[in-house]
Amino acid sequence: MNKVLKAMGKLLFKLVIAALVFFVVTFTVYMFNLDMKATSLLAPFLEKWYDKLPRKQYI
């Protein structure tokens, strides 16, 4: 029984650490607006790719 509690304690500790790391990373992305900065860097490449797609224009 003691081994089971130790294993559960280790698992809980790892889950708490993982949740804390996830929170810190997402909070940093939010505070520095990194998602929109990455989008603005990718926009020219995505627009170039999108403009090359063939289109069917029906009026």
MMTF fields as JSON, N, C-alpha, C and O atoms, coordinates in Angstrom:
{
  "mmtfVersion": "1.0.0",
  "mmtfProducer": "UNKNOWN",
  "numBonds": 235,
  "numAtoms": 236,
  "numGroups": 59,
  "numChains": 1,
  "numModels": 1,
  "chainsPerModel": [1],
  "groupsPerChain": [59],
  "chainIdList": ["A"],
  "bondAtomList": [4, 2, 8, 6, 12, 10, 16, 14, 20, 18, 24, 22, 28, 26, 32, 30, 36, 34, 40, 38, 44, 42, 48, 46, 52, 50, 56, 54, 60, 58, 64, 62, 68, 66, 72, 70, 76, 74, 80, 78, 84, 82, 88, 86, 92, 90, 96, 94, 100, 98, 104, 102, 108, 106, 112, 110, 116, 114, 120, 118, 124, 122, 128, 126, 132, 130, 136, 134, 140, 138, 144, 142, 148, 146, 152, 150, 156, 154, 160, 158, 164, 162, 168, 166, 172, 170, 176, 174, 180, 178, 184, 182, 188, 186, 192, 190, 196, 194, 200, 198, 204, 202, 208, 206, 212, 210, 216, 214, 220, 218, 224, 222, 228, 226, 232, 230],
  "bondOrderList": [1, 1, 1, 1, 1, 1, 1, 1, 1, 1, 1, 1, 1, 1, 1, 1, 1, 1, 1, 1, 1, 1, 1, 1, 1, 1, 1, 1, 1, 1, 1, 1, 1, 1, 1, 1, 1, 1, 1, 1, 1, 1, 1, 1, 1, 1, 1, 1, 1, 1, 1, 1, 1, 1, 1, 1, 1, 1],
  "groupList": [{"groupName": "MET", "atomNameList": ["N", "CA", "C", "O"], "elementList": ["N", "C", "C", "O"], "formalChargeList": [0, 0, 0, 0], "bondAtomList": [1, 0, 2, 1, 3, 2], "bondOrderList": [1, 1, 2], "singleLetterCode": "M", "chemCompType": "L-PEPTIDE LINKING"}, {"groupName": "ASN", "atomNameList": ["N", "CA", "C", "O"], "elementList": ["N", "C", "C", "O"], "formalChargeList": [0, 0, 0, 0], "bondAtomList": [1, 0, 2, 1, 3, 2], "bondOrderList": [1, 1, 2], "singleLetterCode": "N", "chemCompType": "L-PEPTIDE LINKING"}, {"groupName": "LYS", "atomNameList": ["N", "CA", "C", "O"], "elementList": ["N", "C", "C", "O"], "formalChargeList": [0, 0, 0, 0], "bondAtomList": [1, 0, 2, 1, 3, 2], "bondOrderList": [1, 1, 2], "singleLetterCode": "K", "chemCompType": "L-PEPTIDE LINKING"}, {"groupName": "VAL", "atomNameList": ["N", "CA", "C", "O"], "elementList": ["N", "C", "C", "O"], "formalChargeList": [0, 0, 0, 0], "bondAtomList": [1, 0, 2, 1, 3, 2], "bondOrderList": [1, 1, 2], "singleLetterCode": "V", "chemCompType": "L-PEPTIDE LINKING"}, {"groupName": "LEU", "atomNameList": ["N", "CA", "C", "O"], "elementList": ["N", "C", "C", "O"], "formalChargeList": [0, 0, 0, 0], "bondAtomList": [1, 0, 2, 1, 3, 2], "bondOrderList": [1, 1, 2], "singleLetterCode": "L", "chemCompType": "L-PEPTIDE LINKING"}, {"groupName": "ALA", "atomNameList": ["N", "CA", "C", "O"], "elementList": ["N", "C", "C", "O"], "formalChargeList": [0, 0, 0, 0], "bondAtomList": [1, 0, 2, 1, 3, 2], "bondOrderList": [1, 1, 2], "singleLetterCode": "A", "chemCompType": "L-PEPTIDE LINKING"}, {"groupName": "GLY", "atomNameList": ["N", "CA", "C", "O"], "elementList": ["N", "C", "C", "O"], "formalChargeList": [0, 0, 0, 0], "bondAtomList": [1, 0, 2, 1, 3, 2], "bondOrderList": [1, 1, 2], "singleLetterCode": "G", "chemCompType": "PEPTIDE LINKING"}, {"groupName": "PHE", "atomNameList": ["N", "CA", "C", "O"], "elementList": ["N", "C", "C", "O"], "formalChargeList": [0, 0, 0, 0], "bondAtomList": [1, 0, 2, 1, 3, 2], "bondOrderList": [1, 1, 2], "singleLetterCode": "F", "chemCompType": "L-PEPTIDE LINKING"}, {"groupName": "ILE", "atomNameList": ["N", "CA", "C", "O"], "elementList": ["N", "C", "C", "O"], "formalChargeList": [0, 0, 0, 0], "bondAtomList": [1, 0, 2, 1, 3, 2], "bondOrderList": [1, 1, 2], "singleLetterCode": "I", "chemCompType": "L-PEPTIDE LINKING"}, {"groupName": "THR", "atomNameList": ["N", "CA", "C", "O"], "elementList": ["N", "C", "C", "O"], "formalChargeList": [0, 0, 0, 0], "bondAtomList": [1, 0, 2, 1, 3, 2], "bondOrderList": [1, 1, 2], "singleLetterCode": "T", "chemCompType": "L-PEPTIDE LINKING"}, {"groupName": "TYR", "atomNameList": ["N", "CA", "C", "O"], "elementList": ["N", "C", "C", "O"], "formalChargeList": [0, 0, 0, 0], "bondAtomList": [1, 0, 2, 1, 3, 2], "bondOrderList": [1, 1, 2], "singleLetterCode": "Y", "chemCompType": "L-PEPTIDE LINKING"}, {"groupName": "ASP", "atomNameList": ["N", "CA", "C", "O"], "elementList": ["N", "C", "C", "O"], "formalChargeList": [0, 0, 0, 0], "bondAtomList": [1, 0, 2, 1, 3, 2], "bondOrderList": [1, 1, 2], "singleLetterCode": "D", "chemCompType": "L-PEPTIDE LINKING"}, {"groupName": "SER", "atomNameList": ["N", "CA", "C", "O"], "elementList": ["N", "C", "C", "O"], "formalChargeList": [0, 0, 0, 0], "bondAtomList": [1, 0, 2, 1, 3, 2], "bondOrderList": [1, 1, 2], "singleLetterCode": "S", "chemCompType": "L-PEPTIDE LINKING"}, {"groupName": "PRO", "atomNameList": ["N", "CA", "C", "O"], "elementList": ["N", "C", "C", "O"], "formalChargeList": [0, 0, 0, 0], "bondAtomList": [1, 0, 2, 1, 3, 2], "bondOrderList": [1, 1, 2], "singleLetterCode": "P", "chemCompType": "L-PEPTIDE LINKING"}, {"groupName": "GLU", "atomNameList": ["N", "CA", "C", "O"], "elementList": ["N", "C", "C", "O"], "formalChargeList": [0, 0, 0, 0], "bondAtomList": [1, 0, 2, 1, 3, 2], "bondOrderList": [1, 1, 2], "singleLetterCode": "E", "chemCompType": "L-PEPTIDE LINKING"}, {"groupName": "TRP", "atomNameList": ["N", "CA", "C", "O"], "elementList": ["N", "C", "C", "O"], "formalChargeList": [0, 0, 0, 0], "bondAtomList": [1, 0, 2, 1, 3, 2], "bondOrderList": [1, 1, 2], "singleLetterCode": "W", "chemCompType": "L-PEPTIDE LINKING"}, {"groupName": "ARG", "atomNameList": ["N", "CA", "C", "O"], "elementList": ["N", "C", "C", "O"], "formalChargeList": [0, 0, 0, 0], "bondAtomList": [1, 0, 2, 1, 3, 2], "bondOrderList": [1, 1, 2], "singleLetterCode": "R", "chemCompType": "L-PEPTIDE LINKING"}, {"groupName": "GLN", "atomNameList": ["N", "CA", "C", "O"], "elementList": ["N", "C", "C", "O"], "formalChargeList": [0, 0, 0, 0], "bondAtomList": [1, 0, 2, 1, 3, 2], "bondOrderList": [1, 1, 2], "singleLetterCode": "Q", "chemCompType": "L-PEPTIDE LINKING"}],
  "groupTypeList": [0, 1, 2, 3, 4, 2, 5, 0, 6, 2, 4, 4, 7, 2, 4, 3, 8, 5, 5, 4, 3, 7, 7, 3, 3, 9, 7, 9, 3, 10, 0, 7, 1, 4, 11, 0, 2, 5, 9, 12, 4, 4, 5, 13, 7, 4, 14, 2, 15, 10, 11, 2, 4, 13, 16, 2, 17, 10, 8],
  "groupIdList": [1, 2, 3, 4, 5, 6, 7, 8, 9, 10, 11, 12, 13, 14, 15, 16, 17, 18, 19, 20, 21, 22, 23, 24, 25, 26, 27, 28, 29, 30, 31, 32, 33, 34, 35, 36, 37, 38, 39, 40, 41, 42, 43, 44, 45, 46, 47, 48, 49, 50, 51, 52, 53, 54, 55, 56, 57, 58, 59],
  "secStructList": [7, 2, 2, 2, 2, 2, 2, 2, 2, 2, 2, 2, 2, 2, 2, 2, 2, 2, 2, 2, 2, 2, 2, 2, 2, 2, 2, 2, 2, 2, 2, 6, 6, 2, 2, 2, 2, 2, 2, 2, 2, 2, 2, 2, 2, 2, 2, 2, 2, 2, 2, 6, 1, 7, 7, 7, 7, 7, 7],
  "xCoordList": [0.827, 0.0, 0.873, 0.529, 1.991, 2.872, 3.495, 3.703, 3.795, 4.372, 3.376, 3.747, 2.116, 1.072, 0.946, 0.821, 0.979, 0.879, 2.08, 1.931, 3.278, 4.477, 4.374, 4.72, 3.899, 3.755, 2.725, 2.932, 1.618, 0.601, 1.121, 0.801, 1.918, 2.502, 3.456, 3.456, 4.266, 5.193, 4.43, 4.783, 3.379, 2.576, 1.896, 1.875, 1.351, 0.709, 1.718, 1.414, 2.902, 3.956, 4.312, 4.467, 4.444, 4.772, 3.65, 3.908, 2.415, 1.285, 1.229, 0.922, 1.522, 1.534, 2.644, 2.436, 3.819, 4.933, 4.577, 4.839, 3.983, 3.595, 2.557, 2.633, 1.601, 0.575, 1.195, 0.813, 2.135, 2.804, 3.618, 3.585, 4.334, 5.116, 4.183, 4.453, 3.079, 2.103, 1.546, 1.405, 1.23, 0.705, 1.726, 1.378, 2.975, 4.018, 4.214, 4.348, 4.229, 4.415, 3.235, 3.439, 2.022, 0.863, 0.725, 0.285, 1.089, 1.04, 2.057, 1.771, 3.239, 4.269, 3.803, 3.992, 3.204, 2.67, 1.611, 1.589, 0.748, -0.313, 0.25, -0.167, 1.17, 1.682, 2.457, 2.378, 3.199, 4.015, 3.348, 3.957, 2.107, 1.33, 2.096, 2.104, 2.728, 3.587, 2.807, 3.349, 1.554, 0.774, 0.536, 0.627, 0.236, -0.001, 1.308, 1.324, 2.402, 3.694, 4.103, 4.647, 3.85, 4.154, 3.255, 3.705, 1.999, 1.077, 1.526, 1.449, 1.991, 2.433, 3.703, 3.93, 4.523, 5.701, 5.319, 5.955, 4.301, 3.88, 2.949, 2.804, 2.327, 1.314, 1.813, 1.107, 2.987, 3.427, 3.576, 3.227, 4.085, 4.24, 2.882, 2.679, 1.96, 0.625, -0.137, -0.862, 0.019, -0.653, -0.101, -0.858, 1.208, 1.838, 1.325, 1.023, 1.227, 0.731, -0.743, -1.16, -1.526, -2.965, -3.25, -4.193, -2.45, -2.658, -2.369, -2.882, -1.56, -1.239, -2.29, -2.241, -3.228, -4.243, -5.157, -5.572, -5.471, -6.414, -7.832, -8.252, -8.54, -9.88, -10.879, -10.569, -12.071, -13.198, -14.098, -14.667, -14.224, -15.031, -16.318, -16.311, -17.402, -18.717, -19.489, -19.561, -20.053, -20.862, -22.313, -23.16],
  "yCoordList": [-1.191, 0.0, 1.257, 2.263, 1.188, 2.337, 2.662, 3.831, 1.623, 1.837, 2.527, 3.368, 2.163, 2.766, 4.254, 5.078, 4.592, 6.0, 6.794, 7.937, 6.202, 6.877, 7.103, 8.177, 6.096, 6.222, 7.298, 8.095, 7.314, 8.327, 9.72, 10.692, 9.818, 11.092, 11.61, 12.8, 10.716, 11.113, 11.554, 12.542, 10.806, 11.159, 12.514, 13.338, 12.739, 14.016, 15.16, 16.234, 14.926, 15.949, 16.285, 17.458, 15.27, 15.509, 16.246, 17.114, 15.913, 16.608, 18.076, 18.948, 18.344, 19.731, 20.517, 21.661, 19.914, 20.586, 20.847, 21.934, 19.862, 20.032, 21.143, 21.947, 21.188, 22.234, 23.607, 24.586, 23.677, 24.947, 25.425, 26.607, 24.527, 24.887, 25.337, 26.33, 24.605, 24.987, 26.377, 27.178, 26.667, 27.983, 29.081, 30.131, 28.851, 29.87, 30.146, 31.3, 29.094, 29.276, 30.03, 30.981, 29.633, 30.307, 31.738, 32.623, 31.973, 33.328, 34.226, 35.391, 33.69, 34.457, 34.791, 35.915, 33.837, 34.085, 35.182, 36.073, 35.12, 36.113, 37.5, 38.485, 37.587, 38.895, 39.608, 40.831, 38.867, 39.489, 39.429, 39.804, 38.963, 38.914, 38.149, 38.556, 37.057, 36.32, 35.607, 35.36, 35.275, 34.608, 35.531, 35.09, 36.784, 37.721, 38.118, 38.39, 38.153, 38.441, 37.31, 37.561, 36.078, 34.938, 34.972, 34.671, 35.334, 35.42, 36.492, 36.29, 37.622, 38.684, 38.288, 38.763, 37.437, 36.949, 35.933, 35.872, 35.149, 34.124, 34.652, 34.01, 35.779, 36.289, 36.439, 36.012, 37.02, 37.145, 35.795, 35.673, 34.795, 33.476, 32.833, 32.206, 32.99, 32.418, 33.13, 32.488, 34.444, 35.182, 34.796, 34.657, 34.624, 34.215, 32.836, 32.613, 31.924, 30.58, 30.629, 29.962, 31.418, 31.49, 32.131, 31.733, 33.115, 33.792, 32.869, 33.099, 31.83, 30.9, 29.823, 29.111, 29.68, 28.64, 28.912, 30.048, 27.854, 28.057, 28.313, 27.74, 29.177, 29.531, 29.314, 29.489, 28.934, 28.857, 30.038, 30.127, 30.943, 32.128, 32.014, 31.995, 31.939, 31.9, 33.144, 33.52, 33.761, 34.962, 34.665, 35.544],
  "zCoordList": [0.0, 0.0, 0.0, -0.621, 0.695, 0.781, -0.575, -0.899, -1.374, -2.694, -3.613, -4.432, -3.468, -4.296, -3.976, -4.882, -2.708, -2.317, -2.802, -3.236, -2.734, -3.236, -4.736, -5.228, -5.468, -6.911, -7.255, -8.17, -6.519, -6.769, -6.422, -7.106, -5.366, -4.988, -6.057, -6.372, -6.611, -7.674, -8.915, -9.559, -9.242, -10.4, -10.203, -11.117, -9.03, -8.729, -8.794, -9.313, -8.274, -8.315, -9.765, -10.106, -10.615, -12.017, -12.725, -13.559, -12.405, -13.009, -12.587, -13.4, -11.329, -10.848, -11.53, -11.933, -11.663, -12.343, -13.802, -14.316, -14.477, -15.884, -16.029, -16.958, -15.125, -15.169, -14.925, -15.565, -14.015, -13.732, -14.933, -15.274, -15.562, -16.754, -17.872, -18.548, -18.068, -19.083, -18.815, -19.74, -17.569, -17.209, -17.48, -18.022, -17.111, -17.311, -18.801, -19.21, -19.605, -21.046, -21.648, -22.402, -21.337, -21.915, -21.387, -22.121, -20.141, -19.599, -20.293, -20.569, -20.576, -21.285, -22.7, -23.164, -23.381, -24.72, -24.657, -25.506, -23.672, -23.526, -23.213, -23.823, -22.293, -21.853, -22.948, -23.064, -23.747, -24.79, -26.165, -27.167, -26.216, -27.456, -28.541, -29.703, -28.164, -29.081, -30.175, -31.252, -29.922, -30.958, -32.145, -33.291, -31.899, -33.0, -33.676, -34.876, -32.922, -33.536, -34.471, -35.546, -34.075, -34.945, -36.182, -37.288, -35.994, -37.126, -38.107, -39.318, -37.605, -38.509, -39.261, -40.373, -38.678, -39.396, -40.471, -41.523, -40.214, -41.163, -42.247, -43.287, -42.041, -42.964, -44.398, -45.312, -44.651, -46.049, -46.759, -47.933, -46.06, -46.664, -46.93, -47.97, -45.994, -46.172, -47.289, -48.049, -47.394, -48.46, -49.827, -50.788, -49.915, -51.167, -51.583, -52.755, -50.639, -50.934, -51.33, -52.277, -50.605, -50.862, -52.214, -52.899, -52.606, -53.889, -55.069, -56.164, -54.871, -55.956, -56.159, -57.162, -55.252, -55.368, -56.555, -56.779, -57.321, -58.436, -57.906, -56.902, -58.601, -58.167, -59.289, -60.468, -58.899, -59.832, -59.518, -58.43, -60.479, -60.249, -61.044, -62.275, -60.328, -60.957, -60.573, -59.403, -61.563, -61.31, -61.57, -61.415]
}
